[in-house]
Amino acid sequence: MSEAKIYYQDDCNLAALDGQTIAVIGYGSQGHAHALNAKESGCHVIIGLYEGSKSWKRAEEQGFEVYTAAEAAKKADIIMILINDELQAALYKESIEPNLEAGNMLMFAHGFNIHFNQIVPPADVDVTMIAPKGPGHTVRSEYQADKGVPCLIAVHQDATGKAKEKALAYALAIGGARAGVLETDFRTETETDLFGEQAVLCGGVCALMQAGFETLCEAGYDPRNAYFECIHEMKLIVDLIYQSGFAGMRYSISNTAEYGDYVTGPKIITEDTKKAMKKILSDIQDGSFAKEFLLDMSEAGGQAHFKAMRKLASEHQSELVGEDIRKLYSWNGEDKLINN
């Protein structure tokens, strides 16, 4: 397999967006970041929301013209859809598809709906993806610090012959090209993204931390000690890995911790764990996860399973202990990432 290309600022030409109106559909975590960053890079950005959206006033206060999604799509040359995956197909059908014109560019930050054929655009529009590899609040804060969050770029459909050039310009506008833009395709991004968040980043890590917490509590230790040792300190380790890789992290910890890392890691992540991971990947690849997710999110499903799981997770002892522990910190009253 040939190595995928990585693009940087010098490979991108912001002028490709001259005279183009970008409609950002949605003004949540990713939406506000893309819109503000692109606006501050000199692009003409408008916002598309549903009538009565709580974000409408906020977007206006931050200097944007705000329209319904249908109106925004009609006015725009480039339409970036940044609402939840489960809402995109209905919004596309109702508000965007009727207002698409030949030569428009439809953009996504995740390949889910294109890859699983929930959205099938007409042949005369460009379809691309710029997917920042970080939450929207980080996309915004890194841009403001004159840095950027690395992005993935994919071209699903190039009707104009300029799809990649315009997508790279968009990556530059939101700050991603400052860090690097890795070329991929919609299938690879969708399957690896879903696998990463399920098996490792969210599902795997949260379950691992909570299992460690429970083990110490069940052995009679103070839950506050358990929280510090199994949950709170995770950030310190991940920050070291983020900056310097596994070797840099191991350089920074004690010899005792490093030795324990080598001998114990394989006892926790066993061949059975890898088998479970392969099954998770298979369920993603064959559409089983997408079907299950979309059914629960549908009108008939009513998010019954999702809401029950969320409620049970919120009642875990580690959540209650953590809430008290976080009050001890001087930064507790400051703006947090999720408030920005």
Secondary structure, DSSP 8 states (H G I E B T S, - for coil): -----EE-GGG--GGGGTT-EEEEE--SHHHHHHHHHHHHTT-EEEEEE-TT-THHHHHHHTT--EEEHHHHHHH-SEEEE-S-HHHHHHHIIIIIGGG--TT-EEEESS-HHHHTTS----TTSEEEEEEESS-HHHHHHHHHTT----EEEEEEE-SSS-HHHHHHHHHHHTTHHHH-EEE--HHHHHHHHHHIIIIIITHHHHHHHHHHHHHHHHTT--HHHHHIIIIITHHHHHHHHHHHHHHHHHHHS-HHHHHHHHHHHHHHS-HHHHHHHHHHHHHHHTTHHHHHHHHHHSTTTTTHHHHHHHHHHHTSHHHHHHHHHHTTSGGGGS--GGG-
